[in-house]
Amino acid sequence: MFRFLPEQASEHAAEMDWIHHWVTDISVFFTVAIVGAMLYFAVKYRKRGGVDHETPRIEGSHFLELVWTIVPTIICIFVAWEGVRIFKDIRKVPADALTLYATGSQWKWDFEYDTGKKTTNNFVLPVNKPVKIVITSQDVLHSFFLPSMRVKVDAVKGLYNYVTFKPIKTGDYRLFCTEYCGKDHSAMLGTLSIVSENEYTRWVNDKSEKQTSPIERGKLLYVEKACKSCHTLDGTRGLGPSWLKLYGKTGKFVDGASYTADENYLRESILKPNVHLVEGYSPAMPSFEGQLSESDLAGLLAYIKSIDGTGPKTAPAATTAQQPAVDLTKLSPAERGKLIYEKGKGAGAPCLACHSLDGSKLVGPTYKGLYGKEGKWADGQTYTATDDYIKESILNPAAHVAEGFAPAMPPYQGILNDDDIKDVIEFIKTVK
């Protein structure tokens, strides 16, 4: 009865349709029964010939009361049980699922694959292969709806949602936005093309256009944004948690609440790192809000997911590694100090990860106007930022911690020699 739903093109569509049809059928049955009985009695006992007709006096029936209480209760429990079971099934992501990212914006859908392939509105998936689409919004609230796949979820700015399904039929299927998002909402349409696995492989690996995969982009950002300063790739503890097997990991915040490192947790940790602090770590990480695009965030998430223990555990080389070597003897001390600030030295992280040049507060004090500055340590004693103070702060930063800052800086003893430190101090003197 009333079988008007779209084509069943995903593995779970038949099961969803079954519970939908069952609820529809039972609703129609009881509506007809109740309204039919109501109409029957209204006609049978209507006033006829100007004379009221007496109806029988019914004192009540415990049997009927039990029936119309117990039967609807059983039906409701059954529908709730099946609804929860099916919902849990359709939210379960298979381990071998293909992952891609979708971003809604007024008035289009942008997609990115793990090969770096990007499309707008129209996207392609292989048949008989489970997929997970991670969805967010760039501006207002949208809603991602693929009727034939029986999936729908809101796209919310600043939040990751997802849908997962397994296509079972080839063909083209409509994508809709089902949340009013402005004047061209009705035109925010797309097409999902389900093709054979061979055809999909050729399409997604087409290199006719220059493209960088999310993992490659995340690997570059790991170096360029100085994530490597605090997060290792081999499981060893740094200033922040290691990225090795971080995705999916469970743990506790300092307030005792538990967490699972999923997409939303990682996003919040990057953009608003001090909202929740992981147990055993200090609030040392600066916020990257406004510094990373949605594409950058997707790249970092893809890279973190890839560090699952199956690949190399060494940090990627800096993007400047292919540039010609710099002749340090031809640079002034301040220029050499700037190089250490930007690139680091040896195993030492670059200073720019924690110290700004424009006066803004990061993990550590800004270099702007630092030399000769007077201030207080956390214990209330005063200091002046002289050569000796800066040298001690580099080699043994925990000896004295400036007021208002966490003891987050690692020591550079054995990494920077006296000449290196002198160069850094000369650079600091130039930042006014």
C-alpha positions in Angstrom: 0.0 0.0 0.0 1.3 3.5 -0.9 4.6 2.2 -2.4 5.7 5.5 -3.8 9.4 5.7 -2.5 12.3 6.2 -4.9 14.3 3.3 -6.3 16.2 1.2 -3.7 19.8 1.8 -4.7 21.7 1.1 -1.5 22.1 -2.1 0.6 20.1 -0.8 3.5 17.3 0.8 1.5 15.1 -2.3 1.5 15.2 -2.7 5.3 14.4 1.0 5.8 11.6 0.8 3.4 10.2 -2.3 5.1 9.8 -0.5 8.5 8.5 2.6 6.7 5.9 0.6 4.8 4.9 -1.4 8.0 4.3 1.8 9.9 2.3 3.3 7.0 0.2 0.1 6.6 -0.6 -0.2 10.3 -1.4 3.5 10.5 -3.8 3.2 7.5 -5.4 0.1 9.0 -6.1 1.7 12.4 -7.2 5.0 10.8 -9.7 3.2 8.6 -10.9 1.0 11.5 -11.3 3.9 14.0 -12.8 6.5 11.5 -14.9 3.8 9.9 -16.4 2.8 13.2 -17.0 6.4 14.1 -18.9 7.0 10.8 -20.8 3.8 11.2 -22.1 4.7 14.6 -22.8 8.3 13.6 -25.1 7.0 10.8 -26.6 4.1 12.7 -27.6 6.1 15.7 -28.5 9.4 14.0 -31.7 11.2 14.8 -34.4 10.0 12.3 -38.0 11.2 11.8 -37.5 13.8 14.5 -37.2 11.1 17.1 -34.2 10.3 19.2 -33.3 6.6 19.2 -32.1 5.2 22.5 -28.7 3.5 22.4 -27.8 0.6 24.7 -26.2 1.4 28.0 -22.7 -0.1 28.1 -21.1 -0.2 31.6 -17.6 -1.0 30.2 -15.4 -3.9 29.2 -12.1 -4.7 30.9 -11.3 -7.0 27.9 -11.6 -4.2 25.4 -9.7 -1.8 27.6 -6.8 -4.3 27.8 -6.8 -4.9 24.1 -6.7 -1.2 23.1 -4.0 -0.6 25.6 -1.8 -3.6 25.2 -1.9 -3.9 21.4 -0.8 -0.3 20.6 1.9 -0.6 23.3 3.3 -3.7 21.7 3.2 -2.1 18.3 5.0 1.0 19.6 7.7 -1.1 21.3 8.2 -3.1 18.1 8.5 0.0 15.9 10.9 1.7 18.4 13.1 -1.5 18.6 13.3 -1.9 14.9 13.9 1.8 14.3 16.8 1.9 16.8 18.3 -1.4 15.3 18.1 -0.1 11.8 19.4 3.3 12.7 22.5 1.8 14.4 23.1 -0.4 11.4 23.0 2.5 8.9 25.4 4.5 11.1 27.9 1.8 11.4 30.9 2.5 9.1 32.6 -0.6 7.6 36.3 -0.8 8.0 36.9 -0.9 4.3 34.7 2.1 3.5 35.9 4.7 0.9 36.0 8.1 2.5 35.4 11.4 0.8 34.6 14.9 2.0 31.5 17.1 1.1 31.2 20.8 1.9 27.9 22.6 1.4 27.9 26.3 0.6 25.4 28.7 -1.0 24.4 27.1 -3.4 26.5 24.1 -4.3 28.2 20.9 -3.0 32.0 20.5 -3.2 33.5 17.0 -3.0 37.1 15.9 -2.5 38.5 12.4 -2.8 41.5 10.8 -1.1 43.4 11.1 -4.5 42.9 14.9 -4.5 40.2 14.7 -7.1 37.7 17.5 -6.6 34.2 18.0 -8.1 31.3 20.3 -7.7 27.7 19.1 -7.4 28.3 15.9 -9.4 30.3 13.1 -7.9 31.1 9.4 -8.7 31.2 6.3 -6.5 31.9 2.6 -7.3 29.1 0.0 -7.1 29.2 -2.6 -4.3 31.7 -0.6 -2.3 30.8 0.9 1.1 31.4 4.7 1.4 31.5 7.2 4.2 30.9 10.9 3.2 32.1 13.4 5.8 29.9 16.4 5.5 30.1 20.0 6.7 29.0 23.5 5.7 31.0 26.6 4.7 28.3 29.1 5.6 24.7 28.5 6.6 22.8 25.3 7.5 22.3 22.9 4.7 21.0 19.3 4.5 22.5 16.5 2.4 19.8 14.1 1.0 20.2 11.2 -1.4 16.7 9.7 -1.5 17.7 6.6 -3.5 20.4 5.8 -1.0 18.0 6.5 1.9 20.5 8.8 3.6 20.0 12.4 4.9 22.0 14.5 7.4 22.4 18.2 8.2 25.5 20.0 7.0 26.5 22.4 9.9 29.3 25.0 9.8 32.0 24.1 12.3 30.8 20.5 12.7 31.3 17.2 10.9 28.4 14.9 10.2 28.5 11.8 8.0 26.4 9.4 6.0 27.5 5.8 5.1 25.9 3.4 2.6 26.8 0.7 0.0 25.5 1.4 -3.5 24.1 -1.8 -5.2 23.0 -0.4 -8.5 24.7 1.6 -11.2 23.0 4.7 -12.6 22.6 8.4 -11.8 20.8 9.5 -8.6 19.6 13.0 -7.5 21.2 14.9 -4.6 19.2 17.6 -2.8 19.6 20.2 -0.1 16.6 19.8 2.1 17.2 22.8 4.5 16.2 26.2 3.3 19.5 28.1 2.8 18.7 31.2 0.8 17.2 32.4 -2.4 18.7 29.7 -4.6 18.0 26.8 -2.2 15.8 25.0 -4.8 18.7 25.0 -7.3 21.2 23.4 -4.9 21.1 20.1 -6.7 23.6 17.5 -7.6 24.0 14.1 -9.2 25.6 10.9 -7.8 26.8 8.6 -10.5 27.3 4.9 -9.5 29.7 3.2 -11.9 31.7 -0.1 -12.1 34.8 -0.3 -9.9 37.1 -0.3 -13.0 35.4 2.8 -14.4 35.6 4.5 -11.0 39.3 3.7 -10.6 40.1 5.2 -14.0 38.1 8.3 -13.2 39.3 9.0 -9.7 43.0 8.5 -10.7 42.8 10.7 -13.7 45.8 13.0 -13.5 44.9 15.3 -16.4 44.3 18.1 -13.8 46.9 19.0 -11.2 45.7 17.7 -7.8 47.1 17.1 -4.3 45.5 14.4 -2.2 44.2 15.3 1.3 46.8 13.1 2.9 49.6 14.9 1.0 48.2 18.3 1.9 47.9 17.3 5.5 51.5 16.1 5.5 52.7 19.4 4.1 50.6 21.3 6.8 52.1 19.1 9.5 55.5 20.7 8.6 54.4 24.2 7.5 52.1 24.8 10.5 54.8 23.4 12.8 52.6 20.6 14.2 55.7 18.5 14.3 57.0 20.7 17.1 54.6 19.2 19.6 53.1 16.0 18.0 55.3 13.0 17.1 54.4 10.3 14.5 56.1 7.4 16.3 54.1 7.2 19.5 56.6 9.0 21.8 55.2 11.7 24.0 55.7 15.3 23.0 54.3 18.6 24.1 51.0 17.3 22.7 49.7 13.8 22.0 51.4 11.7 19.4 49.5 11.3 16.1 50.3 7.6 15.8 47.0 5.7 16.0 45.3 8.9 17.3 42.2 8.6 15.2 39.6 6.6 17.0 41.5 6.6 20.3 39.6 7.0 23.6 40.8 8.9 26.6 39.9 11.4 29.3 39.9 15.1 29.6 41.3 16.8 32.7 37.7 17.2 34.0 37.2 13.5 34.0 34.9 13.4 30.9 35.8 10.7 28.3 36.3 11.3 24.6 36.8 9.5 21.3 39.2 11.1 18.8 36.7 11.3 15.9 36.5 14.0 13.2 34.7 16.5 15.4 37.1 16.0 18.3 40.1 16.6 16.1 38.5 19.6 14.5 37.8 21.2 17.8 41.3 20.4 19.1 42.8 22.2 16.1 40.6 25.2 16.0 39.7 25.6 19.8 42.4 23.5 21.6 41.7 24.8 25.1 38.0 24.0 25.2 38.8 20.5 26.3 42.3 19.5 27.6 43.5 15.9 27.5 44.5 14.5 30.8 48.3 14.8 31.4 48.8 17.7 29.0 49.1 21.5 29.6 47.1 24.1 27.7 50.0 24.9 25.4 48.5 24.7 21.9 47.6 27.9 20.0 44.3 28.2 18.1 44.4 27.7 14.4 41.0 29.2 13.9 41.0 31.5 10.8 44.3 30.0 9.6 43.0 26.8 8.0 40.4 26.4 5.3 37.9 23.5 5.3 40.1 21.8 2.7 43.1 22.2 5.0 41.2 20.7 7.9 40.1 17.8 5.7 43.8 17.3 4.7 45.0 17.2 8.3 42.2 14.8 9.3 43.1 12.5 6.4 46.8 12.6 7.3 46.1 11.8 11.0 43.9 8.9 10.0 46.7 7.6 7.7 49.1 7.4 10.7 47.7 4.0 11.8 51.0 2.2 12.4 51.2 0.6 9.0 53.3 3.3 7.3 56.6 5.0 8.1 56.8 6.7 11.5 59.2 9.5 10.6 58.2 13.1 10.2 57.9 14.2 6.6 60.7 16.4 5.3 60.1 20.1 5.2 59.0 21.5 1.9 62.1 23.6 1.8 64.3 20.4 1.7 64.6 20.6 -2.1 65.7 24.3 -2.1 69.5 25.0 -2.5 71.5 24.8 0.7 72.0 28.2 2.4 75.6 29.3 2.9 75.4 30.4 6.6 78.8 32.1 6.4 77.3 34.7 4.1 74.4 35.6 6.5 74.5 38.0 9.3 73.9 36.7 12.9 70.3 38.2 12.8 69.7 36.4 9.5 70.9 33.1 10.8 68.7 33.6 13.9 65.7 34.2 11.7 66.5 31.0 9.9 66.4 29.1 13.2 63.2 30.9 14.1 61.5 29.8 10.9 63.0 26.4 10.2 64.4 25.1 13.5 67.7 23.2 13.7 68.3 19.4 13.9 65.6 17.9 16.1 64.6 21.3 17.4 61.3 22.6 16.4 61.0 26.1 14.8 60.3 28.9 17.2 57.5 30.3 15.1 55.2 27.5 16.4 55.0 29.2 19.8 56.4 32.8 19.4 54.8 35.4 17.2 56.5 38.5 15.7 53.5 40.8 15.7 52.8 41.0 19.4 50.0 38.4 19.5 50.1 35.9 22.3 50.7 32.3 21.4 52.1 29.5 23.6 55.1 31.6 24.5 55.8 35.3 24.7 56.0 37.2 21.4 59.4 38.2 20.1 58.1 41.7 19.3 59.8 44.1 21.8 61.0 41.2 23.9 64.7 42.1 24.2 65.1 44.4 27.2 61.5 43.9 28.3 60.8 43.8 32.1 58.3 41.3 33.5 57.5 38.9 36.3 58.0 35.2 36.6 55.3 32.9 37.9 56.8 33.0 41.4 56.5 36.8 41.5 60.2 37.7 40.9 61.0 40.3 38.3 63.3 39.8 35.3 64.7 41.8 32.4 65.1 40.0 29.0 68.8 40.3 28.6 71.2 37.9 26.7 71.6 35.7 29.8 67.8 35.5 30.5 67.1 34.6 26.9 69.9 32.0 26.8 68.5 30.3 30.0 65.0 30.4 28.6 66.2 28.5 25.5 68.4 25.9 27.3 66.5 25.4 30.5 63.0 27.0 30.0 61.5 25.3 33.1 63.9 27.1 35.4 61.8 30.3 35.3 58.4 30.5 33.8 57.0 33.9 32.7 53.8 35.0 34.4 50.7 34.1 32.4 52.4 31.3 30.4 52.4 27.5 30.9 55.7 25.5 31.3 55.3 24.2 27.7 58.7 24.9 26.0 61.0 21.9 25.5 64.7 22.5 26.4 67.2 23.0 23.5 70.2 21.9 25.4 72.4 19.9 23.0 70.4 21.1 20.0 71.5 24.7 19.8 75.1 25.7 20.5 76.3 29.1 21.9 76.7 30.6 18.4 73.2 29.5 17.5 71.8 31.1 20.6 73.7 34.3 19.9 72.2 34.4 16.4 68.7 33.9 17.8 69.2 36.7 20.3 70.4 39.0 17.5 67.3 38.2 15.6 65.1 38.9 18.6 66.8 42.3 19.0 65.6 43.2 15.5 61.9 42.5 16.2 60.7 45.8 17.5 
